[in-house]
Amino acid sequence: MSTLEDKLLGEKLHYYCSSSEDEGNDSANSDKESDDEKYQGPITEPIEPSFSEWGGTSSNTGPKGVIKDWQRYKQLEAEKRDAQEKERLQLIKKLSLTCRSTLDEEKEILQSDPDLAELLADEFLLEYQRQRMKEMLSRAEKLRFGRVLNLETTDHFLEAIDDEDESVTIIVHIYENNIPGCEAMNGCLISVAEDYPFVKFCKILGSVAGLSKHFKKEGVPALLVYKAGQVIGNFVHVTHYLGTDFYASEVETFLIEHGMLTDKNCVPTIISQNDNTLSDSE
C-alpha cells in the first residue's frame, strides 16, 4: 500500500524486471512518456515588445533603440522645417497682397468717387494749387541765403537773430584778425553756406560785438548757433577741435556731428529737387 508521501513524490512502489526484452522496452518507454507528461508545463506564445512614440528621452540603450530614436528625431526636425517654410510662404504672400503704393490708393479713390475726380480736375482748383505753390516757393526764397552775411554793428547782430524766422538755423562766426584759424574758418563757411542755402551764416568781429580782450585772444574762432532766438550751440576756440589748418568738409562734419546741421544724405529727394529748381530759376 502506498503512503501519502509516495503519492506526493510520485515514486513507484514496485520495480521488477521482465523476462521479455520487449516488455522491458515498453515499460521503459511508458515510464519515459509518463515522466515527460509530468514535467511538461503549459505552452505559452512569445510576447512581442511594444514601442511607443519618442517623447524627447530614450530608455533604449541598445543599437537598435538608438537608431530608432535618431530616426524619430530627424523626422520631427523635418516636420518642423516644413511647418516653418509653410508659415514663411504664407507671410510673404500676405505682404505681397497688402503692399500698395500711395498712387494706387489715390487712383482707386478717384475711380470710386467720380465727383471727387471731377473736382480735382476743375480748372479753378488747379489754378488755386498753382498759386499756393508760388506762395510757398516765394516764402522759401525769402529763407534762402547761400552766403555768409557780414554783421558790421551790434544792432545788425541782434537783428540777424531776433528778426529771423523761427524755423531758420543761424550760425554766427566770431573772429578776430591775425588770430590763427579765423581766416580759415571764414573761407570754409563760404563753401558750407553754398551747400546749405537755408541755413543763415554770419560773421562778426569780436571787437564789434563788444567782447573782452581775453575772449578775443583765447576764445576765437567761435561758432554760436541760434534758432528761434535761443542759443542751441556754443563752440569756443574751435581750433582746439580742428587745429589751425582745416577744410570746409571738416567744418561741415563738425557741425553735423554736434547736431547743428542736417546731413545732406538724409535730406529727402523731393526737397533736394526743389532746391535745384530754385537754383535754376535764379
Summary of the structure (lengths in Angstrom):
residues: 282
radius of gyration: 51.3
end to end distance: 146.4
largest distance: 160.0
contacts: 625
relative contact order: 0.07
helix: 56%
strand: 10%
